[in-house]
């Protein structure tokens, strides 16, 4: 029971990052082939067989070439495929679990994109794809993202990422939305009820504290094992104020000390707590270190983040992020673990294997309520995100282990 309450509190921290990523994926190339804003001259609903064949040449999209998914698909006269996809028809089959079916209403109804295969391999799938997508708003799932660019990029979260992660996601959240009782409407009613129950258990207003005390910036890093079929993760969330959230963790650590699955200790002056999994799944370790909430899948990973904050060493992975303050969400990955995870989700053919190389992705606000999603790399832009395949792997392990 105690460990499950601990996992629930971690879920609140993870939700802000995961929600913005589930519905959107993008790219990071500075000169997209074409920006879709105004409607094109083609008749809406027209599907060109030649354009469909071009779309099928990309293994990830092959399973989505269906009548209920492809709303329109044409060639622009050059190398680009212009396509409109029904987002809910794509995601719906993966939301069949109890409690998830209502989430479909959070997603945008459709997305219009331009896809260019910039380079082909001699045999096999493309080696470079450039994408630019328009996500019409408003989209409820994206309301958790901050549309206003900061005056400067915050590097606090990136500075806590040690070593060389295989994938990194940066996100700017809008914490005030967490305190809004209407956020998500009917689709998130069950989740709001569960949050209310957690507030009763803790005797504290968790949502309003998160809305007031989270600063907005967060970073997620994925670390691959030597085998490549497993991964660990680290989440760093910047805090505007840390006292109340640190108090939550102290309470959680105190309860955890009564169980045989918790390990409570101080590391370099920081109160830390780790909770082991009852099966072979990943555990969870937490700490508030100054202005950061740290959540990791192991104590060793958590302590390495605390070390990184004190080392003062420059982070090469942060260099690219500091140059871009306009994106509300961005990801860079060279993770084979994430590529395989997305391939399984999309039911890609087992051969050829996912292309190797670096994927980059970003999501920016456009106009009053729309979003612009851009991508560049050896696969579609969504595959730059490591969070979805990682969470899917964790849930799969827990289901198999019965934990």
C-alpha positions in Angstrom: 0.0 0.0 0.0 2.7 2.4 1.0 4.8 1.8 -2.1 1.7 2.2 -4.3 1.0 5.6 -2.7 4.6 6.4 -3.5 4.2 5.4 -7.1 0.9 7.4 -7.3 2.8 10.6 -6.2 5.5 10.0 -8.8 2.7 9.6 -11.4 1.5 13.1 -10.7 5.0 14.4 -11.6 5.3 12.2 -14.7 1.8 13.1 -16.0 2.7 16.6 -17.0 5.5 15.4 -19.2 3.8 12.4 -20.6 0.5 14.0 -21.5 2.1 16.6 -23.8 4.0 13.9 -25.6 1.3 11.2 -26.0 -0.6 13.4 -28.4 2.1 15.2 -30.2 5.5 14.5 -31.8 7.6 16.7 -33.9 10.9 17.6 -35.5 13.8 19.8 -35.3 14.9 21.0 -38.8 15.2 24.7 -39.3 13.9 24.8 -42.9 10.9 22.5 -43.3 9.9 21.6 -46.9 6.7 23.6 -46.6 4.7 25.0 -43.7 1.1 24.1 -43.7 -1.1 26.9 -42.5 -3.7 27.9 -45.0 -5.6 25.2 -46.7 -3.9 23.9 -49.9 -5.5 24.1 -53.3 -6.3 20.4 -53.5 -9.8 19.1 -52.8 -10.2 18.0 -49.2 -10.6 14.3 -49.0 -8.7 13.4 -52.2 -6.5 10.4 -51.9 -3.9 9.8 -54.6 -2.8 6.1 -54.9 0.8 7.2 -55.8 0.9 9.3 -52.6 -0.3 6.4 -50.6 2.5 4.2 -52.1 5.0 6.8 -51.1 3.6 6.8 -47.6 3.8 3.0 -47.4 7.5 3.2 -48.3 8.0 4.4 -44.7 7.7 1.3 -42.5 6.3 3.2 -39.5 3.3 4.6 -41.5 2.6 1.3 -43.3 0.1 0.1 -40.7 -1.7 3.4 -40.7 -2.6 3.4 -44.4 -6.2 2.6 -43.8 -9.5 4.2 -44.9 -10.3 5.3 -41.3 -7.0 6.9 -40.7 -6.0 8.6 -44.0 -8.4 11.5 -44.6 -6.4 12.9 -47.5 -3.1 12.1 -49.2 -1.6 13.8 -52.3 1.8 14.5 -53.9 2.7 18.2 -54.1 4.4 17.8 -57.5 7.8 17.3 -56.0 9.1 14.9 -53.4 6.6 15.8 -50.7 3.6 13.9 -49.5 0.8 16.0 -48.1 -1.4 14.0 -45.8 -4.2 14.5 -43.3 -4.5 11.8 -40.6 -7.2 11.0 -38.1 -5.2 11.1 -34.9 -7.9 9.4 -32.8 -8.3 6.5 -35.2 -4.5 5.9 -34.9 -4.4 6.0 -31.1 -7.8 4.6 -30.3 -6.8 0.9 -30.6 -4.1 1.4 -28.0 -6.5 2.9 -25.4 -8.7 -0.1 -24.9 -7.7 -0.6 -21.2 -10.2 0.3 -18.5 -9.9 4.0 -17.6 -8.1 4.9 -20.8 -10.9 5.0 -23.3 -12.0 8.5 -22.3 -8.5 9.8 -23.0 -9.2 9.7 -26.7 -11.3 13.0 -26.3 -8.2 14.8 -25.1 -6.4 14.3 -28.4 -6.7 16.5 -31.5 -9.1 15.1 -34.1 -6.6 15.3 -37.0 -3.2 16.5 -38.1 -2.1 17.8 -41.5 1.5 17.2 -42.5 4.1 17.5 -45.2 6.5 14.5 -45.4 9.7 14.5 -47.5 12.1 11.6 -47.7 15.3 13.5 -48.1 17.5 10.5 -48.5 17.1 6.8 -49.2 19.3 3.9 -48.3 20.5 1.6 -51.1 18.2 -1.1 -49.7 15.7 -0.8 -47.0 13.8 2.1 -45.4 14.6 5.9 -45.7 17.7 7.2 -43.9 16.4 10.8 -43.6 12.8 12.1 -43.3 11.7 15.7 -42.8 8.3 16.4 -41.5 6.2 19.4 -40.8 2.7 19.0 -39.2 -0.1 21.4 -38.3 -2.1 20.3 -35.2 -5.3 22.3 -35.2 -6.3 23.7 -31.8 -7.6 23.8 -29.3 -6.3 20.4 -28.2 -7.1 19.6 -24.6 -4.0 17.3 -24.1 -1.7 20.2 -25.1 -3.1 22.7 -22.7 -0.6 21.5 -20.1 2.2 23.0 -22.3 3.3 26.5 -21.9 2.8 28.5 -25.2 4.8 31.6 -24.1 8.6 31.5 -24.8 10.8 32.3 -21.8 13.2 35.2 -21.9 16.0 32.7 -21.7 16.3 28.9 -21.5 16.6 27.3 -18.1 19.4 24.7 -17.8 18.8 23.6 -14.3 17.0 20.4 -15.3 19.6 19.6 -18.1 22.4 20.1 -15.6 21.1 17.3 -13.5 21.3 14.8 -16.3 24.5 12.8 -15.8 26.6 10.9 -18.4 25.4 10.3 -21.9 21.7 9.5 -22.2 20.4 7.8 -25.3 17.5 10.2 -25.4 16.5 13.5 -23.8 13.1 15.3 -23.7 12.8 18.9 -22.7 9.3 20.3 -21.9 7.9 23.6 -20.6 4.8 22.9 -18.6 2.0 25.3 -17.6 1.6 24.2 -13.9 -1.5 26.4 -13.3 -3.6 24.0 -15.4 -3.0 21.3 -12.8 -5.0 23.3 -10.2 -7.9 23.9 -12.6 -10.8 21.6 -11.6 -12.1 21.7 -15.2 -8.9 20.7 -16.8 -9.5 17.8 -19.2 -13.2 18.0 -18.9 -15.1 14.6 -18.7 -12.2 12.8 -20.2 -10.1 13.3 -17.1 -12.9 13.1 -14.5 -11.7 9.7 -13.3 -8.2 10.9 -12.9 -9.3 14.0 -11.0 -11.3 11.7 -8.7 -8.2 9.7 -8.0 -6.2 12.8 -7.3 -8.9 13.9 -4.9 -8.6 10.6 -3.1 -4.8 11.0 -2.8 -5.4 14.5 -1.3 -7.7 12.9 1.3 -5.1 10.3 2.1 -2.3 12.9 2.5 -4.6 15.5 4.1 -3.1 18.1 1.7 -4.1 19.9 -1.5 -1.7 18.1 -3.8 -3.0 19.6 -7.1 -3.0 23.3 -5.9 0.5 22.8 -4.5 1.8 21.4 -7.7 0.2 24.3 -9.6 1.9 26.8 -7.4 5.2 25.2 -6.7 6.3 23.8 -10.1 8.3 26.3 -12.2 7.4 24.7 -15.6 10.7 23.4 -17.1 11.3 19.6 -16.9 13.7 17.1 -18.6 13.4 13.4 -19.1 16.5 11.2 -19.9 16.6 7.6 -21.1 19.7 5.5 -20.4 20.1 2.2 -22.2 21.6 -1.0 -20.7 24.4 -2.8 -22.4 21.9 -5.4 -23.8 19.8 -2.7 -25.5 16.5 -4.4 -24.5 16.2 -2.6 -21.2 16.5 1.1 -20.1 16.5 3.3 -17.1 15.1 6.8 -16.8 15.6 10.0 -14.9 13.1 12.9 -14.6 14.1 16.4 -13.4 11.4 19.0 -12.7 12.3 22.6 -11.8 10.5 24.0 -8.7 9.5 27.5 -8.0 9.3 26.6 -4.3 10.6 23.3 -2.8 9.5 23.4 0.9 6.1 21.9 0.5 7.0 19.2 -2.0 10.0 18.3 0.1 7.6 17.9 3.0 5.5 15.5 1.0 8.6 13.3 0.3 9.6 13.4 4.0 6.1 12.0 4.8 6.4 9.4 2.1 9.9 8.4 3.2 8.6 8.1 6.8 5.8 5.7 5.7 8.2 3.9 3.5 10.6 3.2 6.4 7.8 0.9 7.8 8.0 -1.4 4.8 10.7 -3.8 3.6 10.8 -2.4 0.1 11.9 1.1 1.0 15.4 2.5 1.5 15.7 5.9 3.2 19.1 7.6 3.4 20.8 11.0 3.0 23.2 11.4 0.1 25.5 14.5 0.0 23.1 16.2 2.4 20.0 15.4 0.4 17.1 13.3 1.8 16.5 10.4 -0.6 14.1 7.5 -0.7 14.0 4.5 -3.0 11.3 1.9 -3.4 12.1 -1.5 -4.8 9.7 -3.4 -7.1 8.2 -6.6 -5.8 8.8 -8.2 -9.2 11.7 -7.8 -11.7 10.4 -4.4 -12.7 12.1 -1.1 -12.2 11.9 0.6 -8.8 11.6 4.3 -8.1 13.8 6.7 -6.2 13.0 10.3 -5.3 14.6 13.4 -3.9 14.2 17.2 -3.7 17.7 18.7 -4.3 17.5 22.4 -4.1 15.2 23.7 -6.8 14.7 20.3 -8.4 12.4 17.4 -7.9 14.3 14.3 -9.1 12.6 11.0 -9.9 14.7 8.0 -11.1 14.3 4.3 -11.7 17.1 3.4 -9.3 19.0 4.8 -6.3 22.2 4.7 -8.3 20.7 6.8 -11.1 19.3 9.3 -8.6 22.6 9.7 -6.8 24.4 10.2 -10.1 22.0 13.1 -10.8 22.8 14.7 -7.4 26.5 14.3 -8.3 26.0 15.9 -11.7 24.4 19.0 -10.1 27.5 19.5 -7.9 30.1 18.7 -10.5 29.7 22.0 -12.4 30.8 20.2 -15.6 29.3 21.5 -18.9 26.7 19.2 -20.4 27.2 18.7 -24.2 23.5 17.6 -24.4 22.3 20.9 -23.2 24.2 22.9 -25.9 21.5 22.4 -28.5 18.6 23.1 -26.1 20.1 26.5 -25.0 19.8 27.8 -28.6 16.1 27.1 -28.8 13.7 28.7 -26.3 10.6 28.8 -28.6 9.7 25.1 -28.4 7.2 23.9 -25.7 8.4 20.4 -26.2 11.5 18.9 -27.9 13.3 15.6 -28.0 16.6 14.3 -29.3 17.3 10.5 -29.4 19.6 7.9 -30.8 18.0 5.2 -28.7 17.6 1.7 -30.2 15.3 0.9 -27.3 12.9 3.7 -28.2 13.0 2.9 -31.9 12.1 -0.8 -31.2 9.3 0.3 -28.8 7.7 2.6 -31.4 8.1 -0.1 -34.1 6.2 -2.5 -31.9 3.5 0.0 -31.3 3.1 0.7 -35.0 3.4 -3.0 -35.9 6.3 -2.3 -38.2 7.7 -5.3 -40.2 10.3 -7.1 -38.2 12.7 -6.6 -41.2 14.4 -4.4 -41.9 15.3 -3.2 -38.4 14.7 0.4 -37.4 17.2 2.7 -39.0 20.0 3.9 -36.7 20.8 7.6 -36.4 19.8 10.6 -34.4 16.2 11.8 -34.4 15.2 15.3 -33.3 11.8 16.7 -32.7 10.1 19.9 -31.5 6.6 21.3 -30.9 5.9 25.0 -31.0 2.7 27.0 -30.7 1.4 28.6 -33.9 -1.3 31.2 -34.1 -3.9 31.5 -31.4 -4.4 27.9 -30.6 -2.7 25.7 -33.2 0.6 23.8 -32.8 3.5 23.3 -35.3 5.3 20.0 -35.1 8.5 19.4 -37.1 10.9 16.5 -37.4 14.2 15.4 -38.9 15.9 12.0 -38.8 15.8 8.4 -40.1 12.2 7.8 -39.0 9.0 9.8 -38.4 9.1 12.5 -35.9 7.0 10.7 -33.2 9.8 8.2 -32.8 12.1 10.9 -31.3 10.0 10.6 -28.1 11.4 8.0 -25.6 8.7 8.5 -23.0 5.9 6.5 -24.6 7.9 3.4 -25.4 9.5 3.6 -21.9 6.2 3.8 -20.1 4.8 1.0 -22.2 7.8 -1.2 -21.3 7.3 -0.4 -17.6 3.6 -1.2 -17.6 4.2 -4.4 -19.6 6.7 -5.5 -17.0 4.3 -4.8 -14.1 1.5 -6.7 -15.8 3.8 -9.7 -16.4 5.1 -9.6 -12.9 1.8 -9.0 -11.2 3.3 -6.2 -9.1 
